[in-house]
Amino acid sequence: MGHMKALLLSLSILLAIVCSRVQATTLGLGTLKLPVYLHGSDSDTYLQVIDVPFVAGGASPEWWVHALGLPFVPPSDQFWREKGDVNMVSRYGLSITCHVGNFDEDFVVTIDAAKAKVPEGYPFTIEQVVDSAATCVRLMYPDRPKTEGRLVIKIIPAPANPESPAKTAVPASEQAR
């Protein structure tokens, strides 16, 4: 009888461990606004803000802030020879995080350009990519009543580079919607 209790106890502990690791996930398909550029294209040199499909299992609105900094390689035909990440937020190395408080608190998004670098051959400044990322955040943040907090975008600028200040200067101002 003692072995039976030990076996039942062991099975109970194993079942508790397995159950604690199982999580329910509700996947959702949504769209995300990304600043993209097809490097190497003969088209005009400008950042486009486009809607990109994205599958998320996390809470909204946090998932889209995280997804804004992920690489995006779109499916393409055989004519695009050098496929690669077209999301300028990830390509330039910006870090984007958010803090979500209660319903009446501000939704604070931080765009950190401290480690950002202009990839070789890309025509945009870090400031331009930061501005386009902030635009994407503003476009994706849903309208809320004034009593439910506001969108606050904080920008951590890239360090000043004496050789090319125009490429790294980003205003350290707080922008609110």
Buried (B, 14 or more C-beta within 10 A) or exposed (E): EEEEEEEEEEEEEEEEEEEEEEEEEEEEEBEBBBBBBBBEEEEEEEBBEBEBEBEBEBEEBBBBBBBBBBEBEBEEEEEBEEEEBBBBBBBBBBBBBBBBEEEEEBBBBBBBBEEBBBEEEBEBBBBBBBBBBBBBBBEBBEEBEEEEBEBBBBBBBBEEEEEEEEBBBBEEEEBEE
